Amino acid sequence: MKNLKKIKSALISVFYKKNLEKIVRKLNDLNVQIISTGGTEKFIKNLGVKVTSVENITSFPEIMDGRVKTLHPKIFGGILARNENKNDKKQLEKFNIPNIDLVIVDLYPFEETVRNSKSEDEIIEKIDIGGISLIRASAKNYKDVFVVSSQNQYLEFIKILDKNNGITSIEERKEFARKSFSISSDYDRNILNYFSKKNILRYGENPHQEAYFSGNLEKIFNKLNGKKISYNNLLDIDAALNLISEFEETTFAILKHNISAFGGVLVCNKNLDKKTAEEINKIFFEVIIAPSYEEDALEILKQKKNRIILVLKGNKNFKKEQFRTILNGFLYQEKDLKTEEKIDLKTVTKIFPESKEVSDLLFANKIVKHTKSNAIVLAKNKQLLSSGVGQTSRVDALKQAIAKAKHFNFDLENSVMASDAFFPFSDSVEIAYNSGIRFVIQPGGSIRDKSVIKFCDEKKMSMVFTGTRHFKH
């Protein structure tokens, strides 16, 4: 079969020799030609197994204390050659390049060296060049080459060899290629992390935690004033910029704790004038962000030497993907970039919202999208009245929001309510109605949507569905 390949030649170059013997002897039993270099070549010879030196193939010795071993066209040509490509085959013959269909390689222990060594020279020497190149080349050509990129894969690979006497399937080769790209990705990330520690922060979320930022803040904003930006500042800044990016019309937001703006982040999407600066200067906040400032406004804001003043650049360069480390790996997802517009709304009640209420509903929905689940947002006249955040139930989130609105004496009569997910029961809209809320926006999708809609119709409330959930954890 075309997708089945018999291993005929192997390049082996590993840092860790443990458990390698069994693979070498199995390959020898299968009459596989073994190519190797350096310490691995010596290890194989000591087993009494025939091995061809990389130097014999390339006619070029190891140089620079072993920094350059396998980086040669006669090695990488043999790995990257496509068996179905006639031109590739001709070039192999022309330049006397051996075809290589198995690569066993691992990487220098960079992360371990970083943990155990204070010598930068020693750390730099453990940045693998040849190994990472072999992994990427062989994984790229998985249709013809099998790559084993970690000693943790040896046992599984031996089972494959035993099963079909050295014949591998394309599914097996592709799976090992996937594992290899995962290893190379993690390895490069560790190197990036090491070099990124020039952006060391004062500490992490708490003083006993180390922290640093990996990225280029200069692409996002210019810093005009203030102390060094902290880990918590960056989290708040990220939340602020993601929220404010939802709005085209003039919008001002304060982000921080559940009750108070004390020590928070202030963000505006238009030029910040003197009058606004005078008002916000009356409260304590750590960070202010705006695309531009009047000179008089800057003079006022700079009166506090530790106050961080940032100028947001036009091109925000926000990432469109999100990563989160969990367990022994990480989760990836596309960023929630969907913002509902009027055309996305479906009125499901008998009473339709008027233009003013639609505007408020969309405003509240933009905010609830950026609020920790379970979340409820109450708004009126394009002003956030209150929010209930991070609650275990939607009812609790609503009760929290109502209590906060009443604490600040906000009038909830004819206000709007936004929910980041559907209402599983009608209890939330009943509580909302009793507090004066008359307009609701939610994704819909509950098996009890009809009972929720029925209650709204009975109480002459208006409700729209968006069809999109905005969980945020």
N, C-alpha and C positions, 0 to 999 in steps of 0.2 A: 504493500500500500504506500502511496505517495507520502502520507503524513507520518509514517513510521521510519525511524532512522536508526541504523546500527552504529554504535560508537566504535570508531576505528583508531582515533588518535585523541590524546588528552594533554592539555597544558595544566600543570599543577604548580601553583606558587602560593604558599600559605605561611602565615605568621605562626599560627597554632598548629602543632604537629600531632596533638593528642587525637587518638581514634582515626588517624589517617591511614595507618598500616593496613587495616582491613580493606579499605577501598583500593589501595595500591595493589594488594595481592589479588583482589578480585579482578581488577583491570588487567593485570598480568595474565591471569588464567584465561581471560577473554581475548588474549593476543592484541590488546590495545597498545599502540605506540605511545609511550609516555615522554613528554617534553617537560623539562623543569629547569630551575636556575637557583643559584645561591644555596642557602641552607636547606631548602626543600629537596634540591637535587642530591645533596650530600646524604640527607635522611633516607631517600629512596635507594641510593646506592648501598647504604649500610644494611638495607633489607635484603640485598642480593638480587634486586630487581633491575633489569636493564632500563636505562633512562638516557634520553638524548638531551644534551645541554642546549639551552637557548643560544648560547654563544656559537655552537657549531652550525646552527641554522642561519643566524644573522651575520656570522663572521665579524662580530663586533663584541668586545668585552663589556662586562659591567664597568661603569665609570662613576666617579663622584661619590665614592663610598657607598655604592649600591643605590644611589638615587635614581639612576637610569639602568634598568635591567631588561624589561620586556618591551619597552616603548620603541618599536621598530616595525616598519612596513611588512617585513617577512613574518612577523607574529600577528599583527592586527589584520593584515591581508588574509591570512589563513582563517581568522575568526569571522571576519565580516563578509567573506565571499559567499555569494548566493548560489547554491548548487544548481538552481534552475536557470541561472543567467549564463549564457554562452560566453559573453565577453569576460565575465569574472573568471570563468574556467580557463580561458585562453591566457589571461594575465597571470593566473597561478602557475601555469606551465611555463610561460615566458620568463618569469622571474624566479622560477624554482622555489615557489612558496608552498609549504605543506598545508594541506587542509586540516583544520582543527575543529572537531565537532563536540568536544567536551572541555570545559574550563572549570577547574576547581581553584578557587581563590578566596582569601579573606582579607581583612583590612587591618592595618596597624591600629593598635588600641589607643586611639586619640583621646577618647573621653576618659579612659582610665588614667592616662598620662596627665591630663589636665587636673584630675583629682589628686594625684599623688606627687606631682612635681611642681616646684616653684620656678624651674628654669624655663624661660621662654624658648631658648634654643632647643632644648629637649622636646618641648611640646611641638614646636614647628616641625622637627624631624619626624614626628609621628603623624604628619598629614600625608596620607597615602596618595600617591599619584598613579603609579602603574596599576595597583590593585583596583582602584575605582574605575580606571579606564578599561581594564579587562572586564569588569563586571558590566559596565554599560555597553561595551561592544558586543559581548556574548549575549546579553539579555536582548539587545536590539535585534540580533539575528537569531531569535529563538526558533524560527522555522527550521533552522539547520543546526543550531548549536544548543547543547544542554549546559546550563551554568549552575554550579553549586557555590554559593557565596557565603556560607557560614558552616562551622563545625556542627551547629545545631541541626543541619539538614543532612548530615552524613547517614544517619540510620535510615531515613526515608529513601535516600538515594540508593543505598545498598539493596533495599527491598525491590526497587525498580530494576536494578541490575539483575538480581536473582530471578525476578519474575519472568523476564523475557530474554535472558542471556545477552544483555547489553543493548537491546532494542528499546527505544523510547518513543512515546507518542507525542504528537504536537500539543495535546492538552497538558501533558506532564511538563514539557519544555516551557510552555507559556506560563504555567503556574510557578515554576521555579524562577522564571524571568521576572514575574510580578514580585516575588519575594526579594529578588535581587535589587530591583528598583526601590523597594521599600527600605532596604538596608542602605543603599547609596544615598537615598533622600535623608534618612536619619543621620547618616554620617556627615553629610554636608551641612545639615542643620546644626549639628554640634560644633562644627568648625565656625559657622556663622555666629553662633551664640558666644563662642570664645572671643572672636574679634569684635563683637558688638558690646562687650563689657566696658568699652570706653564710654558708653552711655549709662554708667552706673548711677542708680537713683539713691537717694538718701537711705531709704529702706523700702520694704514692701508694704503690704497692706497694714502690717503692724511693725513696730520698731525692731522686733527680734528676727524679722525676715529679710534676707538679702533680695535685691531686685535690680534689674536693669531693663532698658528699652532697646529693642532691636528694630531699627527702622530709621527713617529720615524725617524728623519733625519739621525741618526747614521747608519741605514741600507743602506742608499744611499751613503753617503760620510763621510770622516773625514775632519774636519776643522783644517788647519795648522796655519792659520794666519788671522788677520783682525778683523774688528769691528763686532758687532752683526748683524746677517743677518736680513734684513727687509722684509716686506710683498712684496714689488715690486721686491726685489732681488729673492725671492722664485718663483714668477711668471716667471721671466726671466730664472731662473735656470731650472725650470720645462720645459719651452719651449726649452731651449738649450739641455737638456738631451734627450728629446723626438726626437729632430731633429738628434742629433749625433748618436743615436741608430740605425738609418737607414743605416749607412755606416760601411763597414768592412775595406775598404782601408783607408789609412791615410787621415784624414779630419780635417780641422780647421774651426770654424765658429765664427762669431761675431754677437751677437743679441742685439738690442736696438732700437734706433729711426730710422725714415725713411731715414735720410740723414747721420747722424754722428754716429760713434762708441763711442763717448764721454760718459763715465759713463756706458758703457755696460757690457755684460757678454761674456767672451771668453771661448770657449770650444774646447778641442782637444780629439781625441779618441786613441792617442798613447802617448808614453813617450815624455815629453816636454823637449827639450834640451836647452843648454846655448844660442845657436845662436838665437833660437826662442824667448827666454826670453829677450834677448837684444833688439830685434826688437819691441816686444809688450810693453816693458817697456817705449818706447818713447811716448806712448799714455796713456791717462787717462782712466782706466776702473775700475769697482768696484769688479768684480768677475772673477777668472780664475779657470777652471775645467779641470782636466786631470787625467788619471788613475795612472800616476807616473811622477816624476820630477827628473832630474839630480840635484845633490847637488849644483852645480854651478848655475843652473837655479833658484833654490829656494833662494839662497843668493841674487840674483838680484831682484827677485820678492818681497822678504820680506823687501826691502828697504823702501817700503811704508807701514807704520804700520797699516793703515786702510784697505789695500787691502785684500780682502777675497780670500784665497787660499784653494781650496777644492780638495781632492783626491777621485776620483770616485771609488767605490768598484765594483768588478767584477760582483757580483749579484746585479743588480740595483733594484730589488723588485718593479718594476713599477706596479701600479694598472692597471687591464685590464677592468675597468669600469669607467664611468664618471658620476658624479652627479652635478646638478646645481639647486640652490634654485630659485624658481619662485613663484609668487603669495603667496598662503598659503601652498605650498608644495615643491616638488622637482621633477626634471626630471632625469631619468636614461637612459643611453645608453651604449652599448658596445663601448669600445674605438676603434678608427679607426686604426687597426693594419695591414691592408693590404698594402703590398708594392709590386708594380708591378715589374715583371722581364721580360726579353726578350721574354719569351714564351707567356706572356700575351698580347703582342703588335700585333695589326692587322693593317698592312699597307693598307690604303684605296685609295691611289693615285697610279698613274702609276709609279712614281719614288719611289724606295725603299731606305731607308736610309742605308748608309754603316755602318760598325761595329763601327767606331769612332763616327758617329752621333747618333747611337743607344745608345752608352754609355752616350753621353751628354743628350739625351732625358730622359733617366732613371734618371740621376743625377738631372736634372731640375724638373722632376716629383716628386722626393722625397722631394724636397724643397717646391714646391707649395702645397704639402699635409699639410705642417705645417705653411702655410701662411694664414692670415685672408682673408676670401672671401669678395667680388669678388677678385680673385687673378690671376696675371700673373707673371711668372718668365722667365727671359732671361738668357741664359748661353752659355758658349763656352769653349771648352777644360777643362771641369770639373771645371769651375770656375763660380760662380754666378756673372753675370754682373750687374743685377738690378732686382728689383721686384716692381710690382704695387699691393698695398694691400688695403683691406677694402673699395673698391670703390662701388658705387651704380650700375655701369655698367661695363661690361667686356672691353668695348672700353676705358673707363676712366682709368681702371687699366693698360691697355696696353700703353696708352699715358703717364701715369705716369712712367712706367718702361722705356720706350724709352727716355723720358726726363732725367731721372736720369743717364741712361747709357751714353748719350751724354754729360751730365754735367761732368762726370769723364773721358771723351774721350775714352770710350770703343768702340772697333770696332765691330759692329753688323753684318758685312758681314758674311753670312753663319752660323749665330748663330742659336740657337734653342729656341723655345718658348713653355712653358708649361702652361696649363690652368687647374684650379681646377674643372671646369665644362664645358659643351659643349658651342659652339659658336652658338647663336640663328640666327645669320646672317653672311654673308661673309665679313662684314665691318672690323672686327678685323684682319682677315688674309690679307686683302688688305692693311691695315695700316702696318702690320708686313712686308709684301713683300716690300713696299716702303721704309722701313728702313733697308733692307738687310737681314732680317730673312728668312731662307729658309726651316727650319724643324720645325714641329709642333707636339706636343703630347697633346691629350685631351681625355676626356671620350667618346665623341660621344653621340648620342641619341636625337639630335634635329630633328624636323620635316623638317628642312632645311639643313640637313647634305649633301644632294646631291649637293646643290648649293655651299656650302663651298668647297666640294671636287672638283667640277667643276672648281672653281676659281684656286685652287691649281694646278690642272692639266694644266690649261691654262698658268700659270706662272712658270711651272716646279718646283713647291714646293713639298716637301714630307711631308705627314701627317700620323700619326698612331693614332689609337683609343685604349684606355685601357679598356673601358667598365665599369670603376669604377669612380664615382664622389668622390671628396674629399672636400666637403664644410667644412669650419671651421668658426664658429661664436663666 
